[in-house]
């Protein structure tokens, strides 16, 4: 805050929020009232809901990592949704989130699994593969 007489109020930077990943992967924003319909609208497609929050350092790092090498993420052929759980805390309670980022997978409205945190593309791709196996009724990969 400034101490100069006559100076206006101090300004603070806006919360860190980089939307480029949302745009790059075509992530549709959802909230408490729209998430179920958005998941249902995807039908047979594998849906990934990216649960994040403003000023979440790990969320921003996940987005940066995804943007640094987007083609392997796109190759997973996911239908993307995203939800700010700080703005919509009911989603955090509903889905049992104890930290973010969390990537949760759904198909035909059924929850198939999750990846907690961003531990690199390999871990994320393995979580996607396990969600697909679960959707097909096959045993999960190690």
KEMI-435817 format. One line per 5 residues: number of its first residue (from 0); their letters; for each residue x, y, z of N, C-alpha, C, CB. Coordinates in Angstrom, 1 decimal, always signed. Glycine has a CB too. Layout:
# residues N
NUM) a) X Y Z X Y Z X Y Z X Y Z ~ ... $
# end
This chain:
# residues 142
0) xxxxx) +0.9 -1.2 +0.0 +0.0 +0.0 +0.0 +0.9 +1.2 +0.0 -1.0 +0.0 +1.2 ~ +0.5 +2.2 -0.7 +1.4 +3.5 -0.8 +1.1 +4.3 +0.4 +1.1 +4.2 -2.1 ~ +2.1 +5.1 +0.8 +2.0 +6.0 +2.0 +2.1 +7.4 +1.6 +3.1 +5.7 +3.0 ~ +2.2 +7.7 +0.3 +2.2 +9.1 -0.2 +0.9 +9.8 +0.0 +2.7 +9.1 -1.7 ~ +0.9 +11.0 +0.5 -0.3 +11.7 +0.7 -1.0 +12.0 -0.6 -0.1 +13.1 +1.5 $
5) xxxxx) -2.3 +11.9 -0.7 -3.0 +12.1 -1.9 -3.0 +11.0 -2.9 -2.5 +13.4 -2.5 ~ -2.2 +10.0 -2.6 -2.2 +8.8 -3.6 -3.5 +8.0 -3.4 -0.9 +7.9 -3.3 ~ -3.9 +7.4 -4.5 -5.1 +6.6 -4.5 -4.9 +5.3 -3.7 -5.6 +6.3 -5.9 ~ -5.9 +4.5 -3.7 -5.8 +3.3 -2.9 -4.8 +2.4 -3.6 -7.2 +2.6 -2.8 ~ -4.2 +1.5 -2.9 -3.3 +0.6 -3.4 -4.0 -0.4 -4.3 -2.5 -0.2 -2.3 $
10) xxxxx) -3.4 -0.8 -5.4 -4.0 -1.9 -6.2 -3.2 -3.1 -6.1 -4.0 -1.4 -7.7 ~ -3.9 -4.2 -6.1 -3.3 -5.5 -6.0 -3.5 -6.3 -7.3 -3.9 -6.3 -4.7 ~ -2.6 -7.1 -7.6 -2.8 -7.9 -8.9 -4.0 -8.8 -8.8 -1.5 -8.6 -9.3 ~ -4.6 -9.1 -9.9 -5.7 -10.0 -9.9 -5.1 -11.4 -9.6 -6.4 -10.0 -11.3 ~ -6.0 -12.3 -9.1 -5.5 -13.7 -8.8 -4.9 -14.3 -10.1 -6.7 -14.5 -8.3 $
15) xxxxx) -3.9 -15.1 -9.9 -3.2 -15.7 -11.1 -4.2 -16.7 -11.7 -1.9 -16.4 -10.6 ~ -4.5 -16.5 -12.9 -5.4 -17.4 -13.6 -5.1 -17.4 -15.1 -6.9 -17.0 -13.4 ~ -4.6 -18.4 -15.6 -4.2 -18.6 -17.0 -5.2 -19.5 -17.7 -2.7 -19.2 -17.1 ~ -6.0 -18.9 -18.6 -7.1 -19.6 -19.3 -6.6 -20.3 -20.5 -8.2 -18.7 -19.6 ~ -5.3 -20.2 -20.9 -4.9 -20.7 -22.2 -5.1 -22.2 -22.3 -3.4 -20.4 -22.4 $
20) xxxxx) -4.9 -23.0 -21.2 -5.1 -24.4 -21.3 -6.6 -24.7 -21.5 -4.6 -25.1 -20.0 ~ -7.5 -24.0 -20.9 -8.9 -24.2 -21.1 -9.2 -24.0 -22.5 -9.7 -23.2 -20.2 ~ -8.7 -23.0 -23.2 -8.9 -22.7 -24.6 -8.3 -23.8 -25.5 -8.5 -21.3 -24.9 ~ -7.0 -24.1 -25.2 -6.2 -25.0 -26.0 -6.8 -26.4 -26.1 -4.8 -25.1 -25.5 ~ -7.5 -26.8 -25.0 -8.1 -28.2 -25.0 -9.6 -28.2 -25.1 -7.6 -28.9 -23.8 $
25) xxxxx) -10.1 -27.0 -25.4 -11.6 -26.9 -25.6 -12.4 -27.2 -24.3 -12.0 -27.8 -26.7 ~ -11.8 -26.9 -23.1 -12.5 -27.2 -21.9 -13.7 -26.3 -21.7 -11.5 -27.0 -20.7 ~ -14.8 -26.9 -21.4 -16.0 -26.1 -21.1 -16.2 -25.9 -19.6 -17.3 -26.9 -21.7 ~ -16.5 -24.7 -19.2 -16.6 -24.4 -17.8 -18.0 -25.0 -17.3 -16.5 -22.9 -17.5 ~ -17.9 -25.6 -16.1 -19.2 -26.1 -15.5 -19.2 -25.7 -14.0 -19.2 -27.7 -15.6 $
30) xxxxx) -20.4 -25.8 -13.5 -20.6 -25.5 -12.1 -21.5 -26.5 -11.5 -21.1 -24.0 -11.8 ~ -22.0 -26.2 -10.2 -22.9 -27.2 -9.6 -24.1 -27.5 -10.4 -23.3 -26.6 -8.2 ~ -24.7 -26.5 -11.1 -25.9 -26.6 -11.8 -25.8 -27.2 -13.2 -26.6 -25.3 -11.9 ~ -24.6 -27.2 -13.8 -24.4 -27.6 -15.2 -23.5 -28.9 -15.4 -23.8 -26.5 -15.9 ~ -22.9 -29.3 -14.3 -21.9 -30.4 -14.5 -22.6 -31.7 -14.9 -21.1 -30.6 -13.2 $
35) xxxxx) -23.7 -32.1 -14.3 -24.3 -33.3 -14.7 -24.8 -33.4 -16.1 -25.5 -33.6 -13.7 ~ -25.4 -32.3 -16.6 -25.9 -32.2 -18.0 -24.7 -32.2 -18.9 -26.7 -31.0 -18.2 ~ -23.6 -31.6 -18.6 -22.4 -31.6 -19.5 -21.8 -33.0 -19.6 -21.4 -30.6 -19.0 ~ -21.8 -33.7 -18.5 -21.2 -35.0 -18.5 -22.2 -35.9 -19.3 -21.1 -35.6 -17.1 ~ -23.5 -35.8 -19.1 -24.4 -36.6 -19.8 -24.4 -36.4 -21.3 -25.8 -36.4 -19.3 $
40) xxxxx) -24.2 -35.1 -21.7 -24.2 -34.7 -23.1 -23.1 -35.3 -23.9 -24.1 -33.2 -23.2 ~ -22.0 -35.8 -23.2 -20.9 -36.4 -23.8 -21.1 -37.8 -24.3 -19.7 -36.3 -22.9 ~ -22.2 -38.4 -23.7 -22.5 -39.8 -24.1 -21.4 -40.8 -23.9 -23.0 -39.8 -25.5 ~ -21.0 -41.5 -25.0 -20.0 -42.5 -24.9 -18.5 -41.9 -24.9 -20.1 -43.4 -26.1 ~ -18.4 -40.6 -25.1 -17.0 -40.0 -25.0 -16.5 -40.1 -23.6 -17.0 -38.6 -25.6 $
45) xxxxx) -15.2 -40.2 -23.4 -14.6 -40.2 -22.1 -14.5 -38.7 -21.7 -13.2 -40.9 -22.1 ~ -15.1 -38.3 -20.6 -15.0 -36.9 -20.1 -14.0 -36.8 -19.0 -16.4 -36.5 -19.6 ~ -13.2 -35.8 -19.1 -12.3 -35.4 -18.0 -12.7 -34.1 -17.5 -10.8 -35.4 -18.5 ~ -13.0 -34.0 -16.2 -13.3 -32.8 -15.5 -12.1 -32.4 -14.7 -14.6 -32.9 -14.5 ~ -11.6 -31.2 -15.1 -10.4 -30.6 -14.4 -10.9 -29.7 -13.3 -9.5 -29.8 -15.4 $
50) xxxxx) -10.7 -30.2 -12.0 -11.1 -29.4 -10.9 -9.9 -28.6 -10.4 -11.7 -30.3 -9.7 ~ -10.1 -27.3 -10.4 -9.0 -26.4 -10.1 -9.5 -25.2 -9.2 -8.3 -25.8 -11.4 ~ -8.6 -24.3 -8.9 -9.0 -23.1 -8.1 -8.0 -22.0 -8.4 -9.0 -23.4 -6.6 ~ -8.6 -20.7 -8.3 -7.7 -19.5 -8.5 -6.6 -19.5 -7.5 -8.6 -18.3 -8.3 ~ -5.5 -19.0 -7.9 -4.3 -18.9 -7.1 -3.8 -20.3 -6.6 -4.5 -18.0 -5.9 $
55) xxxxx) -4.2 -21.4 -7.2 -3.7 -22.7 -6.9 -2.4 -22.9 -7.6 -4.7 -23.8 -7.2 ~ -1.3 -22.9 -7.0 +0.0 -23.0 -7.6 +0.1 -24.3 -8.4 +1.2 -23.0 -6.6 ~ -0.3 -25.4 -7.8 -0.2 -26.7 -8.5 -1.1 -26.8 -9.7 -0.6 -27.9 -7.5 ~ -2.3 -26.1 -9.6 -3.2 -26.1 -10.8 -2.5 -25.3 -12.0 -4.5 -25.4 -10.4 ~ -1.9 -24.2 -11.6 -1.2 -23.5 -12.7 +0.0 -24.2 -13.3 -0.7 -22.1 -12.1 $
60) xxxxx) +0.7 -25.0 -12.4 +1.8 -25.8 -12.9 +1.3 -26.9 -13.9 +2.6 -26.4 -11.8 ~ +0.1 -27.5 -13.5 -0.5 -28.5 -14.4 -0.8 -28.0 -15.7 -1.7 -29.1 -13.7 ~ -1.5 -26.8 -15.7 -1.8 -26.2 -17.0 -0.6 -25.8 -17.8 -2.7 -24.9 -16.7 ~ +0.4 -25.3 -17.2 +1.7 -25.0 -17.9 +2.3 -26.3 -18.5 +2.7 -24.3 -17.0 ~ +2.3 -27.3 -17.8 +2.9 -28.6 -18.3 +2.1 -29.1 -19.5 +2.9 -29.7 -17.2 $
65) xxxxx) +0.8 -29.0 -19.4 -0.1 -29.5 -20.5 +0.1 -28.7 -21.7 -1.6 -29.4 -20.1 ~ +0.3 -27.4 -21.5 +0.5 -26.5 -22.7 +1.9 -26.6 -23.3 +0.3 -25.0 -22.3 ~ +2.9 -27.0 -22.5 +4.2 -27.2 -23.0 +4.3 -28.4 -24.0 +5.2 -27.5 -21.8 ~ +3.4 -29.4 -23.8 +3.5 -30.5 -24.7 +2.0 -31.0 -25.0 +4.3 -31.7 -24.1 ~ +1.3 -30.2 -25.7 -0.2 -30.5 -25.8 -0.6 -31.7 -26.7 -0.9 -29.3 -26.4 $
70) xxxxx) +0.2 -32.0 -27.6 -0.2 -33.1 -28.6 -0.4 -34.5 -27.9 +0.9 -33.3 -29.6 ~ +0.4 -34.9 -26.9 +0.0 -36.2 -26.3 -1.3 -36.1 -25.5 +1.2 -36.6 -25.3 ~ -1.6 -34.9 -25.0 -2.8 -34.7 -24.2 -4.0 -34.8 -25.2 -2.9 -33.3 -23.5 ~ -3.9 -34.1 -26.3 -4.9 -34.2 -27.4 -5.1 -35.6 -27.9 -4.6 -33.2 -28.5 ~ -4.0 -36.3 -28.0 -4.1 -37.7 -28.5 -5.0 -38.6 -27.7 -2.7 -38.3 -28.7 $
75) xxxxx) -5.2 -38.2 -26.4 -6.0 -39.0 -25.5 -7.5 -38.9 -25.8 -5.8 -38.6 -24.1 ~ -7.9 -38.0 -26.7 -9.2 -37.8 -27.2 -10.2 -37.7 -26.1 -9.6 -38.9 -28.1 ~ -10.0 -36.8 -25.2 -10.9 -36.6 -24.1 -11.9 -35.5 -24.4 -10.2 -36.3 -22.8 ~ -13.1 -35.5 -23.8 -14.0 -34.4 -23.8 -13.8 -33.7 -22.5 -15.5 -34.9 -23.9 ~ -13.4 -32.4 -22.5 -12.9 -31.7 -21.4 -14.0 -30.8 -20.8 -11.7 -30.9 -21.7 $
80) xxxxx) -14.0 -30.8 -19.4 -14.8 -29.8 -18.7 -13.9 -29.3 -17.6 -16.1 -30.4 -18.1 ~ -14.1 -28.1 -17.1 -13.3 -27.6 -16.0 -14.2 -26.9 -15.0 -12.2 -26.6 -16.5 ~ -13.8 -26.9 -13.7 -14.6 -26.3 -12.6 -13.7 -25.7 -11.6 -15.6 -27.4 -12.0 ~ -14.0 -24.5 -11.3 -13.3 -23.8 -10.2 -13.9 -24.1 -8.9 -13.3 -22.2 -10.4 ~ -13.3 -25.0 -8.1 -14.0 -25.5 -6.9 -13.9 -24.4 -5.7 -13.3 -26.8 -6.4 $
85) xxxxx) -13.1 -23.4 -5.9 -13.1 -22.3 -4.9 -14.3 -21.5 -5.1 -11.8 -21.4 -5.0 ~ -14.7 -21.3 -6.4 -16.0 -20.5 -6.6 -17.2 -21.4 -6.4 -15.9 -20.0 -8.1 ~ -17.0 -22.7 -6.5 -18.2 -23.6 -6.4 -17.8 -24.8 -5.4 -18.6 -24.2 -7.8 ~ -17.7 -24.4 -4.1 -17.2 -25.4 -3.1 -18.1 -26.6 -3.0 -17.1 -24.8 -1.8 ~ -19.4 -26.5 -3.4 -20.3 -27.7 -3.4 -19.7 -28.8 -4.3 -21.7 -27.3 -3.9 $
90) xxxxx) -19.0 -28.5 -5.3 -18.5 -29.6 -6.2 -17.3 -30.3 -5.4 -17.9 -29.0 -7.5 ~ -16.6 -29.5 -4.7 -15.5 -30.2 -3.9 -16.1 -31.1 -2.9 -14.7 -29.1 -3.2 ~ -17.1 -30.8 -2.2 -17.8 -31.6 -1.2 -18.4 -32.8 -1.9 -18.8 -30.9 -0.4 ~ -19.1 -32.6 -3.0 -19.8 -33.7 -3.7 -18.8 -34.7 -4.2 -20.6 -33.1 -4.9 ~ -17.7 -34.3 -4.8 -16.8 -35.3 -5.4 -15.6 -35.7 -4.4 -16.2 -34.7 -6.6 $
95) xxxxx) -15.7 -35.3 -3.2 -14.7 -35.7 -2.2 -13.3 -35.2 -2.4 -14.7 -37.2 -2.1 ~ -13.2 -33.9 -2.9 -11.9 -33.4 -3.2 -11.2 -32.9 -1.9 -12.0 -32.3 -4.2 ~ -10.0 -33.3 -1.7 -9.3 -32.8 -0.5 -8.1 -32.0 -0.9 -8.8 -34.0 +0.3 ~ -7.9 -31.8 -2.2 -6.8 -31.0 -2.7 -7.1 -30.9 -4.2 -5.4 -31.6 -2.4 ~ -6.4 -30.0 -4.8 -6.5 -29.8 -6.3 -5.1 -29.5 -6.8 -7.5 -28.6 -6.7 $
100) xxxxx) -4.9 -29.8 -8.1 -5.9 -30.2 -9.1 -6.2 -31.7 -9.0 -5.3 -29.9 -10.5 ~ -7.4 -31.9 -9.5 -7.9 -33.3 -9.6 -8.5 -33.4 -11.0 -9.0 -33.7 -8.5 ~ -8.3 -34.5 -11.7 -8.8 -34.8 -13.0 -9.7 -36.0 -12.8 -7.7 -35.0 -14.1 ~ -11.0 -35.9 -13.0 -11.9 -36.9 -12.8 -12.5 -37.4 -14.1 -13.1 -36.5 -11.8 ~ -12.7 -38.7 -14.3 -13.1 -39.3 -15.6 -14.5 -39.9 -15.5 -12.1 -40.3 -16.0 $
105) xxxxx) -15.3 -39.6 -16.5 -16.7 -40.1 -16.6 -17.0 -40.6 -18.0 -17.7 -39.0 -16.2 ~ -17.9 -41.6 -18.0 -18.4 -42.0 -19.3 -19.8 -42.4 -19.1 -17.6 -43.2 -20.0 ~ -20.7 -41.9 -19.9 -22.2 -42.2 -19.8 -22.7 -41.9 -18.4 -22.4 -43.7 -20.1 ~ -22.1 -40.8 -17.8 -22.6 -40.4 -16.5 -22.0 -41.1 -15.4 -24.0 -40.5 -16.4 ~ -21.2 -42.1 -15.6 -20.6 -42.9 -14.5 -19.2 -42.5 -14.3 -20.6 -44.4 -14.9 $
110) xxxxx) -18.8 -42.3 -13.0 -17.5 -41.9 -12.6 -16.6 -43.2 -12.7 -17.4 -41.4 -11.1 ~ -15.5 -43.0 -13.4 -14.6 -44.1 -13.7 -13.2 -44.0 -13.0 -14.4 -44.2 -15.2 ~ -12.9 -42.9 -12.5 -11.6 -42.8 -11.8 -11.2 -41.3 -11.7 -10.6 -43.6 -12.5 ~ -9.9 -41.2 -11.2 -9.4 -39.8 -11.1 -7.9 -39.9 -11.1 -9.9 -39.2 -9.8 ~ -7.3 -38.7 -11.4 -5.9 -38.5 -11.2 -5.8 -37.3 -10.3 -5.1 -38.2 -12.6 $
115) xxxxx) -5.1 -37.4 -9.2 -5.0 -36.4 -8.2 -3.6 -35.7 -8.4 -5.1 -36.9 -6.8 ~ -3.6 -34.4 -8.6 -2.3 -33.7 -8.9 -1.9 -34.0 -10.3 -1.2 -34.2 -7.9 ~ -0.8 -33.3 -10.7 -0.2 -33.5 -12.0 +1.2 -34.0 -11.8 -0.2 -32.2 -12.8 ~ +1.4 -35.3 -12.1 +2.7 -35.9 -11.9 +3.3 -36.3 -13.3 +2.5 -37.2 -11.1 ~ +2.9 -35.6 -14.3 +3.5 -35.8 -15.6 +2.5 -36.5 -16.5 +4.8 -36.6 -15.5 $
120) xxxxx) +2.8 -36.5 -17.8 +1.9 -37.1 -18.8 +1.8 -38.6 -18.6 +2.5 -36.8 -20.2 ~ +2.8 -39.3 -18.2 +2.7 -40.7 -18.0 +1.7 -41.1 -17.0 +4.1 -41.3 -17.6 ~ +1.7 -40.5 -15.9 +0.7 -40.8 -14.8 -0.7 -40.4 -15.3 +1.0 -40.0 -13.5 ~ -0.8 -39.3 -16.0 -2.1 -38.9 -16.4 -2.6 -39.8 -17.5 -2.1 -37.5 -17.0 ~ -1.8 -40.2 -18.5 -2.2 -41.2 -19.5 -2.6 -42.5 -18.9 -1.1 -41.3 -20.5 $
125) xxxxx) -1.9 -42.9 -17.9 -2.2 -44.2 -17.2 -3.6 -44.1 -16.5 -1.1 -44.6 -16.1 ~ -3.9 -43.0 -15.9 -5.2 -42.8 -15.3 -6.3 -42.8 -16.4 -5.3 -41.5 -14.5 ~ -6.1 -42.2 -17.5 -7.0 -42.3 -18.7 -7.2 -43.7 -19.1 -6.5 -41.3 -19.8 ~ -6.1 -44.4 -19.3 -6.2 -45.8 -19.8 -7.0 -46.7 -18.8 -4.7 -46.4 -19.9 ~ -6.8 -46.5 -17.5 -7.5 -47.2 -16.5 -9.0 -46.9 -16.5 -7.0 -47.0 -15.1 $
130) xxxxx) -9.3 -45.6 -16.8 -10.7 -45.2 -16.9 -11.4 -45.9 -18.1 -10.9 -43.7 -17.0 ~ -10.6 -46.0 -19.2 -11.2 -46.7 -20.4 -11.3 -48.2 -20.1 -10.2 -46.4 -21.6 ~ -10.4 -48.8 -19.4 -10.5 -50.2 -19.1 -11.7 -50.4 -18.2 -9.3 -50.7 -18.4 ~ -11.9 -49.6 -17.2 -13.1 -49.7 -16.3 -14.4 -49.6 -17.1 -13.0 -48.7 -15.2 ~ -14.4 -48.6 -18.0 -15.6 -48.4 -18.8 -15.9 -49.6 -19.6 -15.4 -47.2 -19.7 $
135) xxxxx) -14.9 -50.3 -20.1 -15.2 -51.5 -20.9 -15.3 -52.8 -20.1 -14.0 -51.7 -21.9 ~ -15.2 -52.7 -18.7 -15.4 -53.8 -17.9 -14.2 -54.7 -17.8 -16.6 -54.6 -18.4 ~ -13.1 -54.3 -18.2 -11.8 -55.0 -18.1 -11.1 -54.7 -16.9 -10.9 -54.8 -19.4 ~ -10.2 -55.6 -16.4 -9.4 -55.3 -15.2 -8.5 -54.1 -15.4 -8.6 -56.5 -14.8 ~ -8.2 -53.4 -14.3 -7.4 -52.2 -14.4 -5.9 -52.6 -14.6 -7.6 -51.4 -13.2 $
140) xx) -5.2 -51.7 -15.3 -3.8 -51.9 -15.5 -3.0 -51.6 -14.2 -3.2 -51.1 -16.7 ~ -1.9 -52.2 -14.0 -1.1 -52.1 -12.8 -0.6 -50.7 -12.6 +0.1 -52.9 -12.8 $
# end
